[in-house]
Amino acid sequence: MDHIFFDDWDKLNRTLIVGVLAYVLLVIFLRASGKRTLSKLNAFDLVVTVSFGSTLATILLNKDVTLAQGALALLLLITMQFLVTWSSVRWRSIKSVVSSEPSLLLYRGELLGDALHATRVTEDEVLAAVRGSGIAALDEVEAVVLETDGSLSVVRAPGAGNGSARSSLDPIAKP
């Protein structure tokens, strides 16, 4: 019970030194591996990102894991991420395993109930995305798509938006 709050300075020093070095190595590895490593694209990328955090925590707090072992683990995760994404660009079968397809949730102003149910997205979430895009009426929307990263994209209908909200500004805008 007497070691709950403080054990010894050596453990704190190890956490400090290894933590700083592991963090610097992780940043260097991520910068060297490119933007795609931490992109927000699909569930696979989320798993890799969580794995980075878990590995970093293990390096920091587990005295049985050396900095070299931790660095190798981080490098292995980044290498595997690179190989999977590289492969998924070249082979459709691999892409279909690691990423999902976008889902159409609303088309030409009409909510697609089966798609909403299958993707576990509520009507309110779709409406919020439409409002967040600055659109006030569903008939101004061509489509709402649930993207592979979980975000909702709103596509304005062709010819929608006649600019009527700006008409009162025309006399002010003219010199």
Backbone as CSV, one residue per row, in Angstrom:
resi,resn,N_x,N_y,N_z,CA_x,CA_y,CA_z,C_x,C_y,C_z
1,MET,0.821,-1.197,0.000,0.000,0.000,0.000,0.864,1.261,0.000
2,ASP,2.093,1.181,0.471,2.935,2.360,0.564,3.538,2.765,-0.788
3,HIS,3.303,1.987,-1.873,3.849,2.323,-3.188,2.773,2.762,-4.187
4,ILE,1.634,3.201,-3.684,0.557,3.606,-4.585,0.883,4.931,-5.269
5,PHE,1.430,5.887,-4.553,1.645,7.224,-5.100,3.065,7.460,-5.596
6,PHE,4.021,6.786,-5.018,5.416,6.987,-5.414,6.221,5.757,-5.055
7,ASP,7.015,5.314,-6.029,7.842,4.129,-5.788,9.301,4.549,-5.665
8,ASP,9.871,5.037,-6.770,11.239,5.558,-6.703,11.514,6.457,-7.902
9,TRP,12.583,7.205,-7.798,12.935,8.167,-8.839,13.378,7.492,-10.130
10,ASP,13.971,6.312,-10.025,14.443,5.621,-11.232,13.296,5.325,-12.196
11,LYS,12.173,4.885,-11.678,11.023,4.584,-12.540,10.478,5.850,-13.187
12,LEU,10.433,6.934,-12.424,9.976,8.204,-12.997,10.943,8.706,-14.066
13,ASN,12.233,8.585,-13.799,13.235,9.008,-14.787,13.139,8.163,-16.058
14,ARG,12.943,6.852,-15.903,12.801,5.975,-17.068,11.590,6.394,-17.897
15,THR,10.450,6.635,-17.240,9.249,7.053,-17.954,9.491,8.359,-18.691
16,LEU,10.158,9.298,-18.063,10.445,10.589,-18.675,11.359,10.440,-19.891
17,ILE,12.456,9.744,-19.726,13.441,9.610,-20.812,12.876,8.768,-21.961
18,VAL,12.335,7.609,-21.633,11.788,6.730,-22.670,10.583,7.398,-23.336
19,GLY,9.775,8.094,-22.566,8.610,8.768,-23.123,8.984,9.808,-24.157
20,VAL,9.941,10.637,-23.833,10.380,11.670,-24.770,10.981,11.029,-26.022
21,LEU,11.857,10.043,-25.838,12.494,9.394,-26.985,11.482,8.632,-27.849
22,ALA,10.556,7.913,-27.218,9.546,7.160,-27.973,8.640,8.110,-28.737
23,TYR,8.280,9.207,-28.125,7.436,10.202,-28.792,8.157,10.781,-30.013
24,VAL,9.412,11.155,-29.830,10.194,11.709,-30.942,10.301,10.675,-32.069
25,LEU,10.571,9.427,-31.726,10.652,8.372,-32.743,9.322,8.197,-33.470
26,LEU,8.223,8.207,-32.725,6.913,8.055,-33.351,6.646,9.194,-34.337
27,VAL,6.944,10.416,-33.945,6.746,11.560,-34.833,7.621,11.431,-36.078
28,ILE,8.868,11.045,-35.903,9.772,10.868,-37.050,9.248,9.774,-37.981
29,PHE,8.852,8.643,-37.422,8.331,7.536,-38.231,7.071,7.961,-38.989
30,LEU,6.169,8.659,-38.303,4.921,9.079,-38.946,5.183,10.094,-40.056
31,ARG,6.084,11.026,-39.823,6.415,12.019,-40.859,7.064,11.333,-42.057
32,ALA,7.926,10.354,-41.802,8.604,9.642,-42.890,7.635,8.770,-43.684
33,SER,6.587,8.288,-43.027,5.666,7.370,-43.702,4.613,8.093,-44.535
34,GLY,4.465,9.371,-44.389,3.532,10.127,-45.221,2.201,10.396,-44.553
35,LYS,1.417,11.256,-45.181,0.143,11.706,-44.629,-0.875,10.591,-44.502
36,ARG,-0.811,9.605,-45.354,-1.826,8.556,-45.399,-1.847,7.708,-44.124
37,THR,-0.735,7.631,-43.411,-0.658,6.761,-42.241,-1.696,7.108,-41.189
38,LEU,-1.947,8.383,-40.966,-2.905,8.783,-39.938,-4.156,9.417,-40.535
39,SER,-4.440,9.122,-41.776,-5.624,9.714,-42.387,-6.895,9.136,-41.790
40,LYS,-7.951,9.894,-41.938,-9.234,9.477,-41.376,-10.072,8.876,-42.493
41,LEU,-9.776,7.620,-42.851,-10.468,7.053,-43.991,-11.394,5.902,-43.653
42,ASN,-11.016,5.033,-42.783,-11.868,3.861,-42.535,-11.551,3.230,-41.184
43,ALA,-12.264,2.154,-40.878,-12.092,1.479,-39.588,-10.684,0.918,-39.434
44,PHE,-10.098,0.453,-40.523,-8.738,-0.082,-40.467,-7.770,0.991,-39.973
45,ASP,-7.901,2.205,-40.488,-7.025,3.294,-40.066,-7.216,3.624,-38.587
46,LEU,-8.450,3.538,-38.112,-8.715,3.770,-36.695,-8.004,2.726,-35.833
47,VAL,-8.052,1.481,-36.249,-7.380,0.405,-35.500,-5.881,0.671,-35.433
48,VAL,-5.295,1.092,-36.540,-3.864,1.383,-36.561,-3.545,2.555,-35.637
49,THR,-4.369,3.588,-35.667,-4.145,4.754,-34.815,-4.229,4.393,-33.338
50,VAL,-5.220,3.595,-32.975,-5.348,3.144,-31.586,-4.145,2.276,-31.208
51,SER,-3.690,1.469,-32.139,-2.524,0.625,-31.878,-1.277,1.458,-31.602
52,PHE,-1.127,2.583,-32.312,-0.006,3.480,-32.025,-0.053,3.946,-30.579
53,GLY,-1.227,4.360,-30.137,-1.371,4.842,-28.759,-1.098,3.755,-27.746
54,SER,-1.616,2.585,-27.994,-1.402,1.465,-27.076,0.076,1.085,-27.012
55,THR,0.721,1.067,-28.158,2.144,0.718,-28.200,2.968,1.772,-27.477
56,LEU,2.661,3.030,-27.711,3.385,4.098,-27.027,3.201,3.993,-25.516
57,ALA,1.989,3.728,-25.066,1.741,3.570,-23.623,2.526,2.390,-23.060
58,THR,2.597,1.300,-23.794,3.347,0.134,-23.325,4.828,0.455,-23.221
59,ILE,5.352,1.162,-24.219,6.769,1.557,-24.177,7.035,2.420,-22.954
60,LEU,6.101,3.335,-22.670,6.279,4.258,-21.554,6.221,3.583,-20.196
61,LEU,5.268,2.675,-20.035,4.959,2.199,-18.689,5.422,0.775,-18.367
62,ASN,5.807,0.014,-19.362,6.236,-1.352,-19.095,7.755,-1.407,-19.114
63,LYS,8.343,-1.579,-17.945,9.806,-1.570,-17.842,10.441,-2.764,-18.533
64,ASP,9.658,-3.784,-18.846,10.191,-4.958,-19.531,10.312,-4.744,-21.039
65,VAL,9.768,-3.633,-21.551,9.853,-3.319,-22.976,10.915,-2.238,-23.154
66,THR,11.955,-2.580,-23.905,13.027,-1.605,-24.143,12.589,-0.608,-25.207
67,LEU,13.290,0.505,-25.260,13.004,1.512,-26.269,13.195,0.924,-27.674
68,ALA,14.213,0.108,-27.857,14.458,-0.511,-29.166,13.293,-1.429,-29.554
69,GLN,12.773,-2.197,-28.609,11.619,-3.052,-28.904,10.394,-2.206,-29.252
70,GLY,10.197,-1.148,-28.513,9.069,-0.266,-28.777,9.181,0.415,-30.124
71,ALA,10.383,0.883,-30.449,10.600,1.516,-31.748,10.332,0.517,-32.877
72,LEU,10.780,-0.709,-32.706,10.518,-1.745,-33.707,9.018,-2.004,-33.843
73,ALA,8.301,-2.030,-32.717,6.849,-2.245,-32.759,6.158,-1.113,-33.514
74,LEU,6.544,0.133,-33.246,5.962,1.273,-33.961,6.283,1.210,-35.449
75,LEU,7.516,0.888,-35.761,7.918,0.768,-37.155,7.172,-0.362,-37.851
76,LEU,6.946,-1.451,-37.148,6.185,-2.572,-37.703,4.746,-2.157,-38.019
77,LEU,4.096,-1.433,-37.095,2.729,-0.958,-37.344,2.670,-0.047,-38.561
78,ILE,3.611,0.864,-38.661,3.633,1.793,-39.794,3.898,1.037,-41.096
79,THR,4.806,0.079,-41.055,5.102,-0.718,-42.250,3.881,-1.526,-42.679
80,MET,3.205,-2.139,-41.732,2.000,-2.912,-42.063,0.913,-1.996,-42.633
81,GLN,0.747,-0.818,-42.045,-0.219,0.161,-42.557,0.119,0.529,-43.993
82,PHE,1.401,0.783,-44.253,1.831,1.128,-45.598,1.553,-0.017,-46.571
83,LEU,1.917,-1.244,-46.192,1.719,-2.387,-47.083,0.242,-2.642,-47.386
84,VAL,-0.600,-2.522,-46.371,-2.031,-2.748,-46.593,-2.623,-1.658,-47.485
85,THR,-2.286,-0.408,-47.221,-2.840,0.669,-48.050,-2.268,0.612,-49.465
86,TRP,-0.994,0.290,-49.594,-0.377,0.148,-50.917,-1.075,-0.959,-51.691
87,SER,-1.330,-2.074,-51.026,-2.003,-3.212,-51.662,-3.448,-2.881,-52.008
88,SER,-4.122,-2.145,-51.141,-5.533,-1.845,-51.393,-5.717,-0.903,-52.580
89,VAL,-4.702,-0.114,-52.888,-4.754,0.747,-54.067,-4.592,-0.093,-55.340
90,ARG,-3.872,-1.188,-55.242,-3.570,-2.007,-56.412,-4.540,-3.169,-56.640
91,TRP,-5.119,-3.703,-55.558,-6.013,-4.851,-55.678,-7.338,-4.565,-55.001
92,ARG,-8.393,-4.586,-55.785,-9.737,-4.285,-55.293,-10.171,-5.241,-54.182
93,SER,-9.763,-6.493,-54.247,-10.158,-7.474,-53.226,-9.622,-7.078,-51.848
94,ILE,-8.425,-6.553,-51.800,-7.863,-6.108,-50.517,-8.567,-4.838,-50.060
95,LYS,-8.843,-3.944,-51.007,-9.551,-2.705,-50.647,-10.913,-3.019,-50.039
96,SER,-11.602,-4.001,-50.583,-12.934,-4.325,-50.059,-12.872,-4.909,-48.656
97,VAL,-11.745,-5.497,-48.279,-11.593,-6.044,-46.928,-11.312,-4.939,-45.913
98,VAL,-10.484,-3.961,-46.287,-10.059,-2.946,-45.319,-10.896,-1.676,-45.318
99,SER,-11.712,-1.464,-46.341,-12.538,-0.259,-46.331,-13.921,-0.572,-46.875
100,SER,-14.861,0.235,-46.434,-16.239,0.039,-46.873,-16.538,0.972,-48.038
101,GLU,-17.696,0.783,-48.622,-18.153,1.645,-49.707,-19.027,2.754,-49.120
102,PRO,-19.048,3.918,-49.756,-19.966,4.970,-49.307,-21.414,4.502,-49.445
103,SER,-22.304,5.046,-48.611,-23.725,4.672,-48.647,-24.580,5.900,-48.907
104,LEU,-25.473,5.779,-49.857,-26.410,6.847,-50.193,-27.560,6.820,-49.197
105,LEU,-27.773,7.929,-48.469,-28.798,7.989,-47.420,-30.006,8.849,-47.807
106,LEU,-29.787,9.792,-48.693,-30.852,10.670,-49.160,-30.588,10.930,-50.632
107,TYR,-31.643,10.840,-51.441,-31.471,11.081,-52.871,-32.615,11.947,-53.374
108,ARG,-32.243,13.076,-53.974,-33.207,14.037,-54.524,-34.307,14.386,-53.527
109,GLY,-33.868,14.734,-52.322,-34.795,15.201,-51.303,-35.524,14.121,-50.538
110,GLU,-35.300,12.847,-50.869,-36.025,11.757,-50.216,-35.074,10.881,-49.403
111,LEU,-35.411,10.720,-48.122,-34.615,9.856,-47.250,-34.799,8.394,-47.665
112,LEU,-33.707,7.635,-47.651,-33.735,6.224,-48.023,-33.726,5.389,-46.738
113,GLY,-34.927,5.014,-46.303,-35.118,4.347,-45.013,-34.300,3.086,-44.827
114,ASP,-34.245,2.236,-45.848,-33.473,0.996,-45.725,-31.987,1.281,-45.513
115,ALA,-31.466,2.262,-46.237,-30.059,2.627,-46.100,-29.785,3.235,-44.722
116,LEU,-30.710,4.067,-44.243,-30.556,4.645,-42.908,-30.507,3.538,-41.860
117,HIS,-31.406,2.591,-41.981,-31.472,1.480,-41.032,-30.196,0.629,-41.105
118,ALA,-29.763,0.301,-42.302,-28.592,-0.565,-42.480,-27.312,0.081,-41.948
119,THR,-27.227,1.394,-42.062,-26.011,2.094,-41.621,-26.125,2.656,-40.203
120,ARG,-27.290,2.484,-39.587,-27.542,2.963,-38.222,-27.355,4.483,-38.106
121,VAL,-27.852,5.182,-39.114,-27.839,6.641,-39.124,-29.286,7.097,-38.978
122,THR,-29.507,8.091,-38.123,-30.871,8.576,-37.917,-31.204,9.686,-38.901
123,GLU,-32.495,9.887,-39.090,-32.976,10.981,-39.935,-32.469,12.317,-39.395
124,ASP,-32.463,12.463,-38.073,-31.993,13.711,-37.464,-30.530,13.985,-37.800
125,GLU,-29.706,12.946,-37.869,-28.293,13.136,-38.218,-28.144,13.612,-39.664
126,VAL,-28.962,13.068,-40.549,-28.931,13.502,-41.942,-29.380,14.957,-42.042
127,LEU,-30.463,15.289,-41.355,-30.969,16.664,-41.385,-29.946,17.642,-40.802
128,ALA,-29.258,17.228,-39.762,-28.222,18.077,-39.169,-27.088,18.319,-40.168
129,ALA,-26.716,17.295,-40.924,-25.667,17.451,-41.936,-26.114,18.418,-43.028
130,VAL,-27.374,18.317,-43.414,-27.908,19.229,-44.432,-27.867,20.662,-43.906
131,ARG,-28.360,20.866,-42.693,-28.332,22.212,-42.102,-26.900,22.711,-41.953
132,GLY,-26.005,21.819,-41.547,-24.599,22.183,-41.388,-23.944,22.602,-42.689
133,SER,-24.524,22.185,-43.800,-24.017,22.580,-45.122,-24.633,23.884,-45.590
134,GLY,-25.484,24.481,-44.750,-26.100,25.755,-45.096,-27.302,25.633,-46.016
135,ILE,-27.898,24.455,-46.048,-29.061,24.226,-46.902,-30.294,24.129,-46.017
136,ALA,-31.340,24.852,-46.396,-32.534,24.920,-45.556,-33.632,23.951,-45.966
137,ALA,-33.622,23.485,-47.207,-34.716,22.635,-47.691,-34.152,21.381,-48.349
138,LEU,-34.808,20.238,-48.075,-34.344,18.979,-48.642,-34.433,18.953,-50.164
139,ASP,-35.336,19.725,-50.748,-35.430,19.720,-52.212,-34.246,20.426,-52.873
140,GLU,-33.389,21.053,-52.065,-32.158,21.656,-52.582,-30.994,20.665,-52.541
141,VAL,-31.270,19.435,-52.056,-30.214,18.442,-51.884,-30.354,17.351,-52.932
142,GLU,-29.278,17.106,-53.662,-29.243,15.995,-54.609,-29.026,14.688,-53.857
143,ALA,-28.069,14.709,-52.887,-27.761,13.474,-52.167,-27.068,13.771,-50.847
144,VAL,-27.232,12.840,-49.903,-26.430,12.813,-48.688,-25.794,11.431,-48.659
145,VAL,-24.477,11.413,-48.494,-23.712,10.173,-48.556,-22.980,9.963,-47.242
146,LEU,-23.099,8.753,-46.693,-22.275,8.350,-45.549,-20.956,7.871,-46.125
147,GLU,-19.886,8.631,-45.874,-18.579,8.321,-46.439,-17.900,7.202,-45.660
148,THR,-16.820,6.685,-46.205,-16.130,5.557,-45.578,-15.501,5.919,-44.246
149,ASP,-15.299,7.210,-43.983,-14.727,7.628,-42.702,-15.797,7.956,-41.669
150,GLY,-17.076,7.750,-42.028,-18.168,8.003,-41.099,-18.764,9.394,-41.197
151,SER,-18.183,10.259,-42.014,-18.729,11.602,-42.163,-19.871,11.592,-43.176
152,LEU,-20.708,12.617,-43.101,-21.824,12.761,-44.030,-21.506,13.879,-45.017
153,SER,-21.551,13.553,-46.303,-21.341,14.554,-47.352,-22.688,14.943,-47.933
154,VAL,-22.874,16.229,-48.110,-24.117,16.742,-48.674,-23.796,17.322,-50.050
155,VAL,-24.533,16.833,-51.057,-24.346,17.295,-52.433,-25.566,18.126,-52.818
156,ARG,-25.323,19.389,-53.143,-26.397,20.303,-53.511,-26.963,19.902,-54.875
157,ALA,-28.268,20.029,-55.017,-28.931,19.710,-56.285,-28.473,20.683,-57.363
158,PRO,-28.336,20.192,-58.596,-27.945,21.097,-59.685,-28.967,22.232,-59.815
159,GLY,-28.490,23.449,-59.908,-29.371,24.595,-60.070,-30.012,25.061,-58.780
160,ALA,-29.763,24.364,-57.669,-30.366,24.781,-56.397,-29.649,26.011,-55.883
161,GLY,-30.348,26.795,-55.182,-29.754,27.981,-54.597,-29.701,29.114,-55.599
162,ASN,-30.737,29.872,-55.666,-30.797,30.970,-56.628,-30.174,32.246,-56.081
163,GLY,-29.614,32.165,-54.893,-28.979,33.340,-54.324,-29.953,34.328,-53.715
164,SER,-31.204,33.937,-53.495,-32.222,34.867,-53.016,-31.876,35.456,-51.653
165,ALA,-31.120,34.754,-50.849,-30.763,35.291,-49.534,-29.772,36.442,-49.659
166,ARG,-29.074,36.530,-50.791,-28.104,37.599,-51.001,-28.727,38.814,-51.669
167,SER,-29.941,38.705,-52.191,-30.515,39.785,-52.997,-30.593,41.107,-52.246
168,SER,-30.821,41.063,-50.966,-30.914,42.315,-50.195,-29.540,42.970,-50.015
169,LEU,-28.476,42.247,-50.271,-27.132,42.810,-50.127,-26.632,43.486,-51.403
170,ASP,-27.316,43.233,-52.525,-26.840,43.774,-53.805,-26.638,45.288,-53.775
171,PRO,-27.572,46.086,-53.243,-27.336,47.550,-53.238,-26.125,47.923,-52.374
172,ILE,-25.857,47.150,-51.309,-24.729,47.450,-50.431,-23.423,47.091,-51.118
173,ALA,-23.415,45.970,-51.836,-22.200,45.483,-52.463,-21.763,46.325,-53.644
174,LYS,-22.717,47.023,-54.299,-22.378,47.840,-55.473,-21.812,49.172,-55.005
175,PRO,-20.690,49.595,-55.622,-20.073,50.882,-55.211,-20.839,52.082,-55.719
